[in-house]
Amino acid sequence: MRITINRQEALALAKAAESIAPSKAVMDELRCVLLETGEDSKLTMAATNMEVALERRMQADIQEGGALLINARLFAGMLGLLGGEAVTIQGEDGRQAEITSGECCYRIPVMSIAKYPRMEIPFPEDSVVVTNIPRMAARTVFAASENESTPAMQCVKLVFTSDGLKAVSCDGSRLAAARGESKGDASVSMLIPAVSLSKLARLVGSKDELDVGTTGKSVVFMKEDFMFSARLLEGQHVDPDFMLSHVQSAFTILTDAAGLYDAVSGVSVVAGERDAVSLRFSGGNIKIRCESEGCSSERDMEVVALSGNPEGEYWYNSRQLSQCLAALGGTLMLEVGQNGILVMRTDDLICLQLSRRKPTILRAKEEKPRKRAAKAAA
């Protein structure tokens, strides 16, 4: 192989490949990016971790065709350190490659492509158009389960209908159901691992239009000179409409998601990752409070009561609640149901958060006066 390519464009593609190729893979070949020339004067860079696969193409001046398998991290690092606008790459499969720009030249060994487990990216027969993948991912991935014993719940459920796209995630204690932007008449549901969706979101822009289609057990996202494939999982996932329909509303208030996020995040600085934050409702006011061993923090917020009688105190995981509020944004309708179930709604996202028991430290503080009083009475 001998080619000349634009260095900055190649660096962008190499960094994308590096984000896919696992740095600690058992197979050395999986840590690599595959460079392969085509008959259309373009260079393809491909990478995979056996769960997702990425192929991106760029214009190239091809003096001699061929293919090279180069360590992805090393390749991206060299392109970043080189100067000049153009870079020349030449080498022989399984032997050595030279990467040159200006007066600087790197010589590195390359691996044989014979053992590279390249994932085939088939072309789906039917597809729909999806936009703003990064926003859809940001509003759902955070609520996917991290429990490896329930693989289906580690996924985001994508449902394509003639009415548009719905994306759902759930980790057992909270639910996120978002509306996405899509065009097409396809009617299909799929489970894509949240980690795969996150990788895709980092590779595309908010204005990119992607053709999406399924082929067997994979989903493919495509645009010009870009193909991304992810393995799909099978299993049972949640029905958000069923869950939300069983919430028995006690009261509803109107507030600002960003303001409530700031308040919850502010008082939660005294909490650990598993600690709880309380929301104490009293008419048109919420007191947000957090208390841990030796320290406490609280803050008041004014809200607008919409229905029912906002009263009572409920406890929630501080980290999980902050993540929900960060994803929501804008004017927020907050509904409290039975057992403190919290339903947070904006125009295109609904989050459901289950309450938890009052922290042990606070229960112990409340029990001490009662025990002393009982002892004195005895």
C-alpha positions in Angstrom: 0.0 0.0 0.0 1.1 3.6 -0.7 -1.4 6.4 -0.2 -1.5 10.2 0.5 -4.3 11.6 2.6 -5.3 14.8 4.4 -3.9 14.6 7.9 -6.6 16.4 9.8 -9.4 14.3 8.2 -7.4 11.1 8.8 -6.9 12.1 12.4 -10.6 12.5 13.0 -11.3 9.1 11.5 -8.5 7.5 13.4 -9.8 8.9 16.7 -13.2 7.5 15.9 -11.7 4.1 15.2 -9.7 4.3 18.5 -13.0 4.9 20.4 -14.3 1.5 19.1 -11.1 -0.6 19.2 -10.7 -2.0 22.8 -7.4 -1.0 24.3 -7.3 -4.2 26.5 -8.6 -6.8 24.1 -7.4 -10.4 24.4 -6.7 -10.4 20.7 -4.1 -8.0 19.6 -5.8 -7.6 16.3 -8.9 -6.1 17.9 -6.8 -3.2 19.2 -6.1 -2.2 15.6 -7.7 -0.1 12.9 -7.9 -1.6 9.5 -6.8 0.7 6.6 -8.1 -0.6 3.2 -8.1 1.0 -0.2 -11.1 0.8 -2.6 -11.6 1.2 -6.3 -13.3 4.6 -5.9 -10.2 6.5 -4.8 -11.2 6.3 -1.1 -9.6 4.9 2.0 -11.7 2.9 4.5 -10.9 2.9 8.2 -12.6 0.1 10.1 -12.6 -0.9 13.8 -14.6 -3.4 15.9 -14.9 -4.7 19.4 -17.1 -7.6 18.3 -20.2 -5.9 19.7 -20.1 -2.8 17.4 -18.3 -2.1 14.1 -17.5 1.1 12.5 -16.4 1.9 8.9 -15.6 5.4 7.7 -14.3 6.5 4.3 -12.2 9.4 3.1 -10.8 10.6 -0.2 -7.2 9.4 -0.9 -4.5 9.6 -3.5 -3.9 5.9 -4.0 -0.5 5.2 -5.7 -0.7 1.5 -4.7 -3.7 -0.3 -3.2 -3.7 -2.7 -0.3 -4.5 -3.0 3.4 -2.7 -2.5 6.7 -3.6 -3.3 10.3 -2.2 -0.7 12.7 -2.6 -0.3 16.4 -5.5 2.2 16.7 -4.2 4.2 19.7 -0.7 4.4 18.2 -2.0 5.4 14.8 -4.2 8.2 16.1 -1.3 9.4 18.3 1.2 9.6 15.4 -1.3 11.5 13.2 -1.8 14.0 16.0 1.9 14.6 16.5 2.8 15.0 12.8 2.7 18.4 11.1 1.7 19.4 7.6 -1.5 19.0 5.7 -0.8 15.7 4.0 0.5 12.4 5.2 1.8 9.5 3.2 1.3 5.9 4.4 3.1 3.0 2.8 3.7 -0.5 3.9 3.3 -4.2 3.5 0.8 -6.4 5.3 2.2 -8.1 8.4 5.6 -6.4 8.1 6.2 -2.7 8.5 4.5 0.7 7.7 6.0 4.2 7.2 3.8 7.2 8.1 5.4 10.4 6.8 4.5 14.1 6.8 7.1 16.8 6.0 10.4 15.8 7.4 9.0 13.5 10.1 8.7 9.8 9.5 7.4 7.0 11.8 8.3 3.3 11.1 6.1 0.8 13.0 5.4 -2.9 12.7 1.9 -3.9 11.5 -0.1 -7.0 12.0 -1.4 -9.5 9.4 -4.9 -8.8 8.3 -5.5 -12.6 8.0 -6.5 -12.9 11.7 -8.5 -9.7 11.9 -12.1 -10.5 13.0 -13.7 -7.9 10.8 -17.5 -7.7 11.3 -19.5 -7.6 8.1 -21.8 -4.7 8.0 -24.8 -5.8 5.8 -26.9 -3.3 3.9 -30.5 -3.4 5.3 -33.4 -3.7 2.8 -35.7 -1.3 4.6 -34.7 1.8 6.7 -36.0 4.9 8.4 -34.3 8.2 8.8 -33.3 9.3 12.4 -31.9 12.6 13.5 -30.3 13.9 16.7 -29.0 10.6 18.0 -26.8 12.4 20.6 -29.9 14.0 22.3 -31.9 10.7 22.2 -28.9 8.9 23.9 -28.5 11.6 26.5 -32.1 11.3 27.6 -32.2 7.5 27.9 -28.7 5.9 28.4 -28.4 7.1 32.0 -31.4 5.1 33.1 -30.3 1.7 31.6 -29.4 -1.0 34.1 -25.7 -1.7 35.0 -26.6 -5.2 36.2 -24.9 -7.7 34.0 -27.3 -10.5 35.1 -30.1 -8.8 33.2 -28.7 -8.1 29.7 -32.0 -6.9 28.2 -32.3 -4.2 30.8 -28.8 -2.9 29.9 -30.3 -1.9 26.6 -32.3 1.1 25.3 -35.5 -0.1 23.6 -36.1 1.7 20.3 -39.6 1.5 18.9 -40.1 2.9 15.3 -43.7 3.6 14.3 -45.4 5.8 11.7 -45.8 8.3 14.6 -42.1 8.5 15.1 -39.5 7.1 17.4 -39.8 6.1 21.1 -36.7 5.3 23.2 -37.1 3.6 26.6 -34.6 2.6 29.3 -35.2 1.2 32.8 -32.9 0.0 35.6 -35.5 -1.3 38.0 -35.8 1.9 40.1 -36.3 4.5 37.4 -37.6 4.7 33.9 -36.9 7.1 31.0 -39.2 7.3 28.0 -38.2 9.8 25.3 -39.7 10.8 21.9 -37.1 10.9 19.1 -37.1 12.3 15.6 -37.6 9.9 12.7 -39.1 9.7 9.3 -40.5 6.5 7.7 -43.3 4.0 7.8 -41.3 1.1 9.4 -42.8 -0.6 12.4 -40.1 -2.3 14.4 -38.8 -2.6 18.0 -35.3 -3.4 19.0 -33.0 -3.6 22.0 -29.6 -1.9 21.5 -27.1 -2.0 24.4 -26.8 1.4 26.0 -23.0 1.3 25.7 -23.3 0.8 22.0 -25.8 3.7 21.6 -23.4 5.9 23.6 -20.5 5.1 21.3 -22.7 6.0 18.3 -23.8 9.2 19.9 -20.2 10.3 20.2 -19.5 9.7 16.5 -22.3 11.7 15.0 -23.6 15.2 15.2 -27.0 16.5 16.3 -27.9 17.5 12.7 -26.8 14.3 11.1 -29.5 12.3 9.3 -28.9 8.6 9.6 -30.6 5.7 7.7 -31.4 3.0 10.2 -32.3 -0.6 9.4 -32.0 -4.1 10.9 -30.4 -7.1 9.4 -30.8 -10.3 11.4 -29.4 -9.7 14.9 -27.8 -6.3 14.1 -28.9 -2.7 13.5 -27.1 -0.5 11.0 -26.8 3.3 11.1 -25.7 4.8 7.8 -24.9 8.1 6.1 -22.4 9.0 3.3 -19.0 7.4 4.0 -20.2 6.2 7.5 -21.5 2.9 8.6 -22.0 1.8 12.2 -23.4 -1.6 13.2 -24.4 -2.9 16.7 -25.5 -6.3 17.9 -29.1 -6.4 19.1 -30.2 -8.3 22.2 -33.3 -10.3 22.8 -35.4 -10.4 25.9 -38.2 -8.8 27.9 -38.2 -5.1 28.4 -40.6 -2.7 30.2 -43.8 -1.2 28.8 -43.7 2.4 29.8 -47.4 3.1 29.1 -48.4 0.2 31.3 -46.2 1.4 34.2 -47.3 5.0 34.0 -51.0 4.0 33.8 -50.7 2.4 37.2 -49.4 5.5 39.0 -52.2 6.8 41.3 -51.6 10.5 41.4 -51.7 12.2 44.9 -50.8 15.7 43.7 -49.0 17.5 40.8 -46.8 20.6 40.8 -45.2 22.7 38.1 -41.5 23.8 38.4 -38.3 24.4 36.4 -36.2 21.3 35.8 -32.9 23.2 35.7 -33.7 24.9 39.0 -34.7 21.7 40.7 -31.6 20.0 39.3 -29.4 22.8 40.8 -31.1 22.4 44.2 -30.8 18.6 44.3 -27.2 18.7 43.1 -26.3 21.5 45.5 -27.6 19.7 48.6 -26.2 16.3 47.5 -22.6 17.4 47.8 -22.8 16.1 51.4 -24.1 12.7 50.1 -22.3 9.6 48.9 -23.3 7.8 45.7 -25.9 5.7 47.5 -27.2 8.3 49.9 -30.7 9.8 49.6 -32.1 13.3 49.2 -35.5 14.2 50.5 -38.2 16.3 48.8 -40.6 17.7 51.4 -43.7 19.2 49.8 -45.8 21.9 51.5 -48.2 23.7 49.3 -46.3 25.9 46.9 -42.9 25.1 48.4 -40.4 22.2 48.3 -37.6 21.7 50.9 -34.8 19.7 49.4 -32.7 18.1 52.1 -29.7 15.8 52.4 -28.1 14.4 55.5 -25.1 12.1 56.0 -22.8 11.2 58.8 -21.8 14.5 60.5 -23.2 17.0 57.9 -26.4 18.1 56.3 -27.6 20.5 53.6 -31.0 21.9 52.6 -32.6 24.3 50.2 -36.1 25.7 49.6 -37.8 26.2 46.2 -41.1 27.8 45.3 -43.4 25.8 43.0 -46.9 26.0 41.5 -49.4 23.5 42.7 -51.6 22.1 39.9 -53.7 19.5 41.5 -54.2 17.8 44.8 -52.7 18.9 48.1 -48.9 18.9 47.9 -47.9 17.5 51.3 -45.4 15.0 52.6 -41.7 14.0 52.6 -40.2 11.4 50.3 -36.7 10.1 49.8 -34.9 9.3 46.5 -31.4 8.2 45.5 -29.6 11.5 45.0 -27.4 10.5 42.1 -30.3 8.9 40.2 -32.6 11.9 40.7 -29.9 14.3 39.6 -29.4 12.3 36.4 -33.1 12.4 35.6 -33.4 16.1 36.2 -30.3 16.8 34.1 -31.9 14.9 31.2 -35.3 16.7 31.4 -34.7 20.4 31.1 -37.3 23.1 30.6 -40.7 23.4 32.3 -41.3 20.3 34.4 -44.6 18.8 35.6 -43.9 16.8 38.7 -46.4 14.2 39.9 -46.2 12.3 43.1 -48.1 9.0 43.3 -48.6 6.1 45.7 -45.6 5.3 47.9 -43.8 8.4 46.7 -43.5 7.4 43.1 -42.2 10.4 41.2 -43.2 11.1 37.6 -41.4 14.0 35.9 -42.7 15.1 32.5 -41.6 17.5 29.8 -42.9 17.7 26.2 -40.6 14.9 24.9 -39.4 13.0 28.0 -40.9 11.2 30.9 -38.9 10.0 33.9 -40.3 7.8 36.6 -38.3 7.5 39.9 -39.2 5.1 42.8 -38.8 6.4 46.3 -36.6 4.7 48.9 -36.7 4.3 52.7 -35.6 7.1 55.0 -31.8 6.8 55.6 -30.9 4.7 58.6 -29.0 7.5 60.3 -32.1 9.6 60.4 -34.3 6.8 61.6 -31.9 6.2 64.4 -31.9 9.9 65.4 -35.7 9.8 65.6 -35.9 6.6 67.6 -33.5 7.8 70.4 -35.9 10.5 71.8 -38.8 8.0 71.7 -36.7 5.3 73.5 -35.7 7.9 76.2 -39.3 8.9 76.6 -40.5 5.3 76.9 -37.7 4.6 79.4 -38.6 7.6 81.5 -42.3 6.7 81.5 -41.5 3.1 82.6 
